[in-house]
Amino acid sequence: MKPAPFTYLRPQSLADAVHLLNTGEGIVKPLGGGQSLGPMLNLRLVRPDLLIDLSRMDETHTAEVRNDAFCIGGSFTHAEIEDGTLDKALEASPALAAMLRHVAGTIAHRAVRNRGTLAGSLCHADPAADWVLAMTALDARLHCTGPRGPRTIPMVEFMSGAFTTAIEEGEVLTEVSLPCYSPAMRWGYTKFCRKTGDFAKASCAVVFDAPRGVARAVIGALDGPPALLAGLAAEVARRGLAGLSAQAIHDAIASAVPEEDAADRQLRATVVKRCFEQVLRAS
Ligand SMILES: Cc1cc2nc3c(=O)[nH]c(=O)nc-3n(C[C@H](O)[C@H](O)[C@H](O)COP(=O)(O)OP(=O)(O)OC[C@H]3O[C@@H](n4cnc5c(N)ncnc54)[C@H](O)[C@@H]3O)c2cc1C
């Protein structure tokens, strides 16, 4: 199938994009890389009257340290991040740069990564999406702008359910900011996919940064937003491998995801264990 007819506009500035999103007639949607929206248009699951392509706005394509945070424009593609485009801005935290490169490189296939964007992935809010998981583990803050001006939403409050977010119609996700993790930061990122390039069936991200007092573990590919395993992360940060017993992992997952069949629970437990082991090996 092919999309229902729509008008396509590609503004050159954020101000123009927000203006068009809020004054366009009928159903108006922002377009990132089109890697999720494109298939939905083709299947006629969405039938916008007007598409606003956000790919030409310089304002959302910058990366820098600002106000004690790493600020990453939403328009960066997965491929740009995989290729190290953010490395210079993140030179104070090479581990963070490495984590972002790694996460980007595990998304789908290169053809999808060439077009798909950080903001598009977060706004699409697929529970199995990689940026949704990684940005929750990294305690990101999401910066949006719309007709009522800019606002900031913590990642943990951004996704309220599968494919549902706090972003409102007419708003653009412009930037993601991350704490300035120290050079001592350690991370793990593991996922299980049936085939290379598939969405994850189970996934886990762990971030430890002792100087900043950070120990976060998050599981993804659930029915809704990722879930924090705060107790397990604190135990492993304190006791190392001794805190990572099979029972501790099982209890942490059971409390975060009470309803799950045994096979899925086992898969998740394996992914969580490998993720923590990756962090501990790096320590
Ligand atoms: C075959 C295939 C395999 C994939 N595998 C994976 C995978 O393993 N892991 C993974 O994480 N993802 C995967 N994806 C999804 C991919 O990462 C997409 O790039 C991503 O979900 C959407 O990003 P996009 O920039 O293409 O957004 P689009 O498809 O253009 O838009 C997605 C949604 O976000 C909205 N939107 C886009 N940008 C903004 C913005 N700045 N502000 C507000 N709203 C916005 C759009 O209106 C739309 O509702 C896969 C996709 C395909 C086609």
The ligand as an SDF file (V2000), in Angstrom:
LIG
                    3D

 53 58  0  0  0  0  0  0  0  0999 V2000
   13.2760   -2.5970    9.8630 C   0  0  0  0  0  0  0  0  0  0  0  0
   13.3720   -1.7030   11.0740 C   0  0  0  0  0  0  0  0  0  0  0  0
   14.0160   -2.1740   12.1910 C   0  0  0  0  0  0  0  0  0  0  0  0
   14.1170   -1.3670   13.3300 C   0  0  0  0  0  0  0  0  0  0  0  0
   14.7860   -1.8500   14.4140 N   0  0  0  0  0  0  0  0  0  0  0  0
   14.9650   -1.0600   15.4920 C   0  0  0  0  0  0  0  0  0  0  0  0
   15.7150   -1.5030   16.6270 C   0  0  0  0  0  0  0  0  0  0  0  0
   16.2650   -2.6080   16.6660 O   0  0  0  0  0  0  0  0  0  0  0  0
   15.8290   -0.6510   17.6750 N   0  0  0  0  0  0  0  0  0  0  0  0
   15.2550    0.5900   17.6850 C   0  0  0  0  0  0  0  0  0  0  0  0
   15.3960    1.3080   18.6650 O   0  0  0  0  0  0  0  0  0  0  0  0
   14.5580    1.0390   16.6390 N   0  0  0  0  0  0  0  0  0  0  0  0
   14.3970    0.2630   15.5390 C   0  0  0  0  0  0  0  0  0  0  0  0
   13.6910    0.7330   14.4690 N   0  0  0  0  0  0  0  0  0  0  0  0
   13.0570    2.0770   14.5460 C   0  0  0  0  0  0  0  0  0  0  0  0
   14.0560    3.1560   14.1430 C   0  0  0  0  0  0  0  0  0  0  0  0
   15.0090    3.3410   15.1680 O   0  0  0  0  0  0  0  0  0  0  0  0
   13.4150    4.5150   13.8600 C   0  0  0  0  0  0  0  0  0  0  0  0
   14.4460    5.3320   13.3940 O   0  0  0  0  0  0  0  0  0  0  0  0
   12.7800    5.2400   15.0080 C   0  0  0  0  0  0  0  0  0  0  0  0
   11.8270    4.4710   15.6950 O   0  0  0  0  0  0  0  0  0  0  0  0
   12.0160    6.4650   14.5330 C   0  0  0  0  0  0  0  0  0  0  0  0
   12.9110    7.4860   14.2190 O   0  0  0  0  0  0  0  0  0  0  0  0
   12.6710    8.4260   12.9930 P   0  0  0  0  0  0  0  0  0  0  0  0
   13.6160    9.5680   13.1120 O   0  0  0  0  0  0  0  0  0  0  0  0
   12.7280    7.6240   11.7530 O   0  0  0  0  0  0  0  0  0  0  0  0
   11.2080    9.0070   13.2830 O   0  0  0  0  0  0  0  0  0  0  0  0
    9.9100    9.0390   12.3640 P   0  0  0  0  0  0  0  0  0  0  0  0
    9.5940    7.6670   11.8760 O   0  0  0  0  0  0  0  0  0  0  0  0
   10.0260   10.1070   11.3380 O   0  0  0  0  0  0  0  0  0  0  0  0
    8.8360    9.5100   13.4400 O   0  0  0  0  0  0  0  0  0  0  0  0
    8.4150    8.6660   14.4800 C   0  0  0  0  0  0  0  0  0  0  0  0
    7.3830    9.4180   15.3460 C   0  0  0  0  0  0  0  0  0  0  0  0
    8.0020   10.4690   16.0640 O   0  0  0  0  0  0  0  0  0  0  0  0
    7.4550   11.7490   15.6800 C   0  0  0  0  0  0  0  0  0  0  0  0
    8.6110   12.6580   15.6460 N   0  0  0  0  0  0  0  0  0  0  0  0
    9.7540   12.4830   14.9270 C   0  0  0  0  0  0  0  0  0  0  0  0
   10.6430   13.4270   15.2550 N   0  0  0  0  0  0  0  0  0  0  0  0
   10.0440   14.2200   16.1890 C   0  0  0  0  0  0  0  0  0  0  0  0
   10.4770   15.3700   16.9330 C   0  0  0  0  0  0  0  0  0  0  0  0
   11.7110   15.8850   16.8130 N   0  0  0  0  0  0  0  0  0  0  0  0
    9.6000   15.9410   17.7810 N   0  0  0  0  0  0  0  0  0  0  0  0
    8.3500   15.4300   17.9490 C   0  0  0  0  0  0  0  0  0  0  0  0
    7.9040   14.3360   17.2920 N   0  0  0  0  0  0  0  0  0  0  0  0
    8.7490   13.7400   16.4280 C   0  0  0  0  0  0  0  0  0  0  0  0
    6.7480   11.5250   14.3540 C   0  0  0  0  0  0  0  0  0  0  0  0
    5.6810   12.4150   14.1570 O   0  0  0  0  0  0  0  0  0  0  0  0
    6.2780   10.0920   14.5260 C   0  0  0  0  0  0  0  0  0  0  0  0
    5.1010   10.0670   15.2880 O   0  0  0  0  0  0  0  0  0  0  0  0
   13.5510   -0.0530   13.3290 C   0  0  0  0  0  0  0  0  0  0  0  0
   12.8990    0.4330   12.1840 C   0  0  0  0  0  0  0  0  0  0  0  0
   12.8080   -0.3830   11.0710 C   0  0  0  0  0  0  0  0  0  0  0  0
   12.1240    0.1750    9.8400 C   0  0  0  0  0  0  0  0  0  0  0  0
  1  2  1  0
  2  3  1  0
  2 52  2  0
  3  4  2  0
  4  5  1  0
  4 50  1  0
  5  6  2  0
  6  7  1  0
  6 13  1  0
  7  8  2  0
  7  9  1  0
  9 10  1  0
 10 11  2  0
 10 12  1  0
 12 13  2  0
 13 14  1  0
 14 15  1  0
 14 50  1  0
 15 16  1  0
 16 17  1  0
 16 18  1  0
 18 19  1  0
 18 20  1  0
 20 21  1  0
 20 22  1  0
 22 23  1  0
 23 24  1  0
 24 25  2  0
 24 26  1  0
 24 27  1  0
 27 28  1  0
 28 29  2  0
 28 30  1  0
 28 31  1  0
 31 32  1  0
 32 33  1  0
 33 34  1  0
 33 48  1  0
 34 35  1  0
 35 36  1  0
 35 46  1  0
 36 37  1  0
 36 45  1  0
 37 38  2  0
 38 39  1  0
 39 40  1  0
 39 45  2  0
 40 41  1  0
 40 42  2  0
 42 43  1  0
 43 44  2  0
 44 45  1  0
 46 47  1  0
 46 48  1  0
 48 49  1  0
 50 51  2  0
 51 52  1  0
 52 53  1  0
M  END
$$$$
